[in-house]
Amino acid sequence: MMMMMINLVSKLVVLTLVLSTYYLQFVESVNLGFRDWKLWSRDHLHHEKLLENNINNNYEDDHLVTKLPGQPQNYDDDNNNNNNEYNNFRHYAGFITVHKIHGRALFYWFYEASSLPHQKPLVLWLNGGPGCSSVGYGATQEIGPFIVDTNGHSLKFNPASWNKEANMLFLESPIGVGFSYSNTTTDYENLGDEFTANDAYTFLHEWFLKFPSYKNHSFYIAGESYAGKYLGNPETSDAEDWKGLVDYAWSHAVISDETHKIIKEKCDFNSNKTWDNEDCTNGVDEVLKQYKEIDIYSLYTPLCIPHDHDHDSSSTTTNTTTSPYQIMTLKRSSTMMPRILGGYYDPCLDDYAKAFYNRLDVQKALHVTDGVHPRNWTICNHNIFSQWIDSKPSVLPIYKKLITAGLRIWVSGWYQEYEGVTFATFRGAGHAVPCFKPNNSLAFFTSFLKGQSLPSTRS
């Protein structure tokens, strides 16, 4: 999960649980872009105040979510709790156009903070893959206020939601992910880090025009998976990540001593010809073969076995024949890491999300369709990964730029503070920390927002 903060004048802080190249590139462009935008806004101060005071509510209201099927209506009665923080926030969803000529638009879901939203920071959440949905994962499996319940029939409140501490904005990016789309087919042939960064920047610019009251809030960006975390390690260098994947598999008895020895002796992951060595290729194939049998993101939890849970017999959205835990195609022509889809604490969460977001009434409530013509939603798009054309082998040079600029960086790992970087690990958690350790991750998140060291004692 990666996160960063931008004060829309000049400040930029990065909080990283997982890190991605294109999100870091995006950080750099946003830092410059909003500085320019702030200068522009000073020249149009009167116009801004008109927007905020007179137009703002009407402009936002067309994306206000008011009748979301399955949304919990009275959390307090069910839990004998007099605190109304769970059901007094508004949330918005819809498309933001990022390229009018091409007909390109990104889907978002925005939740206000459960209390004092105008005083709390804004956090943009981005999932990775590349090709996976931040709405399907981040919003309704991990850190959003609503978690999808079994079989996609309803939602339940998340007591460890990050919107307790911040306004949360979830973006499905790039096009082809979730509901996000383009009417120009050639756009899908150009997907990569730079393309995604440019669209994300345009999205933010347009989103702030739609929600101008948030443009002066402290702003963070968070991401997960291709946003940089793989088997608990931040994805910062492909060569080091390959070594880490192999060593982790060996140390957790996923592969034999013999396989580990072959890979250590025959694989040069710093080379552009890693896969020319047949012994290396066979050794790595054995690692990936073993990971097809278990959940690489959570070694000690079960897989979602077909028919283990109640499938809606009338639904065609839940796949009952193919396991969602499939390794994305390994690119032998590059050192880009393989991806594994799925893999959270309830092993069937992906199925629940797929069923929920393919409901026509849900899509209508989220302003995705007119209520007549449904859109097909999948939690991850394999084609995006296999056709990704732009992925830097290492983001370490960008780390150095961010630290030199005085930014705080937060990366998953054992709790250790360095100059400009905090590295922390959650014991007993899988890939998606909030699914396994929701209260701990919320405490971690809160400490970062407050600029405090992480808690050193048990609460």
N, C-alpha and C positions, 0 to 999 in steps of 0.2 A: 504494500500500500504506500503510495507516495503522497506527500502533502506539502504544500507551500503556501506562504502568505504573501499577499501583495497589498500594500497600502497604495491606493491608486495614484499617489503622487510620485513616489520614488522607491519606497521600501519593498523588499522582496524577501520572504523567508520560506524555506523549503522544509517541510516535514515529510520524511520518507519512511514508509513501511515497505513499499516496493517501488521500484524505480524504472522508468522507461525512457529510452532515448528521445522519443518524440515529445514526451511531456517536458523533458528538460529543455529541449529546443524551444518548446512553446513558452516555457518560463521566461527565457531570455527575450523572446519577441514581445511577450506581454509587458515585461518591465519597461521596455522602450515605448511600446504603443500607448500604454495608459498615461505615461508621462506626457506624451504629445496630446492625448485626448484631454488631459486635465488643463493644459494650456488653452486648448480650444474652448473648453467649457467656461473658463474665466471670461472669455470674450462674449459668451452667450449666457451670462448669469441670469438675466431676467427671463430668458426663454426656459432655462432649467427650472427655475422656481415655479413658472407656470405649469410645467410638466408635473412637478412633484406635488404641487398644491391643488391643481385643478383637473389634470388629465390622468394622473398616475393610476388611480383606482379603476377608472373605466378601461384603461389600456391593459391593465393586468387581468381584469375580470373575465375576459374571453377565454383565458386559460385556467381559470379557477376550477378546481375539482370539487364538485358538490354532491354527486350521487355515485360514489365508487362502490360497486357491488362487493359485499363481504367486509367492508370497513367496519371495525369495532365501533359501536356507538356509545357504549357506556362502560368504559373500563373501570371507573371508580366503584360502581355498584357491585360489579363482579368480584372486586378485590377488597371490598370494605375499606376503600381508601378515599379520604376527603380531598386529596390533592387533585386539582383539575388540569395539571400540566399536560396530561396525555391527550386531552380532547379539545383543547382550545386554540390550536394552531391551524392556519390555513395551508393548503398545498395546491400547487399549480402544475400543469403538464401540457405539453403540446410541441409543435414543431417551430424551429427557428430557421428561416431560410439563410443559407450561407453563400449561395450563388444563384441569382435569379435567372440568368440566361440558361444555365444548365438544369435548372429545376432541382437544386440540391438542398436538402434540409436535414437538420439533426433534431432528434427527439430528446426532450429533457423532462425530468420530474423534480420539482423544487418543493421542499418542505421548510416552512418557517420554523424558527426555534420555538420550542414549546413554551418558553417564557421570555419576555423582553427581547423580541426579535430585532428591534431597531437598535439595540445596544450591543448585540453579539455579532461576531464575525461571520463571514460567508465562506463556505467550503464547497469547492467543486470536486466531485468524486468521479474518477475515470477508471474503468476496469481495462484489463489488457487482453491477452490472447496471443497476438492481436486478433481481434474478431469477436470478443465476448462483451456481453451487455452489462453496463453498470447498473441498469435498472433491475435486471434479473438477478444479479449477484449482490452488488453493494446495497441497493435500496431495499430489496425484499428478502435477502438471505442473511445480511450481515449487520449493517449499521443504521438502516432507516427505521422510522417509527413503526412501520407495519411489516411483519414477516409473513410470507405466504404460508398458509396452513396446508394440511395434507390434501392431496388431490386437486388443488387449485380451486376449491369451493369458497374459501374465505381467507381473511387475513386475521392476524392476531397482533396485539401490541408488543413491542420490543422494549422492555424496561431499561435496557442499556443503550437505547438509541442515541446516536451522536447529536441529534437535534435538541438534546437537553442543553448542549453547550454551544451550538452554532446553527446557523441557517444552512441547510444541506441541499446542494444542487447536484443531481445525478445526470450525466450526459452519456447518451449512446453514441459512441464515436469509434471509428469513422463511419461513413456511409456503408450500408450493407450490414451493419450491426443492429440487431433489434428492429425497431421501427424506422431508423434513419435510412434515407434513400437518396438516389439521384435519378432524374429522368434521362440522363445522358449516359449511355452504356459505356462509353470510353472512359468515364471517370473511374470505373471499377478496375480498369487496367493500369491506373496510375497510383494505386494505394501504396503508401509507405509513410515513413516517419514525417517527412517534410510536408506531404500532402495533408496528413492528419493534423499536424501542428498549425498549418495555415487555416484550415477549416475551424479548428478549435478557437483560434484567435478571433476569427470573424464571428463565430457563434457568441463569444463573450461580449464582443463589441455590440452586437445586436441585442443580446439579452439585457445588457445594462441600459440600453435605450428603452427597452420595454419595462424594466424595473429600476428606474433611475434612483430611487431612494436607497439602493444598496451600493451605489458606486463609491461612496465614501467609507464603506465598512472595510475593516481589515479583511484580506482575502487570502484564502489558502487553497491549494490544489492537492488532492490526494489521489493515489492510483494503486492498482494491484495487479499482480501477475506480470504480463509483459511490461507493465509499469514497473517491473523490476524484481520481483521476488520469486525465487525458485527453490523449492525444498528448504525454505527457511533462510536462504542466502539472497542478498540483494543482487539483482542481475545488473552488474556493472561492467563485467568483462566476460565475453563468451568463453575465452580460454580457461579462465579461472572457474567459471560456472560449470563447464564440462568436468573439470577435475573434481569440483565439489560434488557434482551429481554422482560420479563414480565412487568417490570415497564414502559418501553418505550411504550409498547402496551396500557397499562392502561392510561398513561398520554396523549396519542394521541387518546383516545376514540376508540381504536380498540376493546377493551374488556370492559365488564361491571365492576362496583365496586364489584359486588358479585363474579365474576370469579377471580378478582384480590385478593380479601380477602381469598378465598379458597386456592389459590396457596401460598400466603404468610404464611398461617397457616399450610398447610399440606405438603408442599414440603421442603425437606432438600436436597438442591443441592450439599452439601458437602459429602453426604452419597453415598456409593456404591449401596444402595438399594432404590434410589430415586423413581423408577418406581414400587416398590412393594406397594406403597400407592395408592389405587384406586382413591381416591378423587384428589390427586395430578395429577395423570395421566390424569384423565378426564378434569381437569382444563387446563393443558398444551395442551391437544388435542383441546380444544376450542380456545386457542390462535392460534394454527397452522391452524385450520379450517378457522378462520377469515382472516388470512394472505394469504389463497388461493384465496380469493376474490379480493385482492388488490396487489399492488407491494410492498413487504416488504422493498425493497431497495429505494423506492421513493414513500412515502405514498400519495403524492398529485399530482401525474402524472398518466395518463391513462395507461391501459394495451394495448398490441397489440391484437386487435380483428381481427380474420380471415376475410379477404377480405376488411379490412380497407385501405389496400394499394394494389397497382397493382402487382399481382404476374405474373411472366413470365409463360405463359401457357405451354411452352415447357420444363419448369424446373421441376424436381422431387425433388429438394433439399429443397424447402421452404415448411414447414409444414403448411398447411392451416386448419387442423382439430384439432390440439392439441395445447393448449396454452403453451408457453415455460416457463411460470411462475409456476413451480411445485416444491413443497417442496420435497427435497430428503428424502428418507425413514429415519424416526427417529429410531435410534438404542435403543431399550428399555433395552438392556443389558449393556449400557454404558451411560456416561454423555456427550458424544461427541455431539456438537451442530448440529442441522439440517441445511441443506444448501438450499438456494433458488437460482435457476438459472434465469438468465436474470435480467432485471430491470434497464435499463439506460434511459436517458432523452428521446430519441426517442424510444418508447417502442418496435419498430420493428427492432432495430439494429441487434439483434441476427439473425433474418431471413435474413437480407441483407448479413451479414457475411457468413452465411451458403451457400447462393446462390453463393457468390463470390468465396469462397474457394473450392467449388465443381466443378467449371468450369475447364475443361480439359486444356484450354489454359493458365489459371492462374497457375495451378499446374505445367505445363511444364516450365513456366517462372520462377517459384520458385524452379526449379530443384527437384520437388517431383516425377514426373513421366517422362516417355519417350514420352509423348504426345499421347500415344495410349491407355494405360491401366490406367484409373483413380483410385484414392484412395478415399475412403469415408471419409469425414471430418465432424465432429460435434464440436460444440463450447464447450460442456461439456459432459463428459462420466459418466453417473449415476452409472455404475457398479463399477467404481473406488472408489467412495464414499462409496457405500454399502459394499464393500469388503476390505476397508482400515483396516489393521491389527495393525497399530502402530501409536498411537496418544497420546501424553502426555497431561494430564489434565491441566497442567499449565506450562507456560514458565517463570514465575516470577523468579525462580532460575537462569535461563539463563540471564535474564535482569541484575540481580545483578552481574553476572560474567562479562558481557560486560561493565557495568558502572565501576566496579572495575578496569577493564583493560584500562580505560580512553577513552571509546568510546562514541561518541555523538549519541543519539537515538532520533528519531523524530516520534511522535505518533499523530494521529489525535485526536483532542479534542479542547476545548477552549485554546487560546494561553496562555500558562503558562510555564515558564522555571524553571526546577529543576536542581539539580546537575546531569549532565549526560543525562538528558531527556528534550526534548521540546515537549509539548503537545498542540495541536492546533485544532480548529474547524472551518469549513467553513460554515457560516450561509447560509441556503437555499440550501445546496447541498444534494444530495442523496448519496448512497453507493459509487458510482464511482465519486469522486470529480471532476476529470478533465472533465467529461461529462457535469456537471452542472456549474462549475466555472473554465473554462479552463485558463483564464488569471490569476486568483488568485492562482491557483495551480502552474502555471509556476513561478510566483513571489516567492511563497513559496519555490519551488524547487531551484530556483536561489540563494535565500538567504542562504539556507543550504549549497550549493556547495561552496559559498564564505565564509562560516564560520561566517555569520552575523546574528544578531537577526532579527526576522521576521518583515516585515513592520508594523508600528504601526499607519500609517495614510493612508487614501484613496489616490489612485493614479489617 
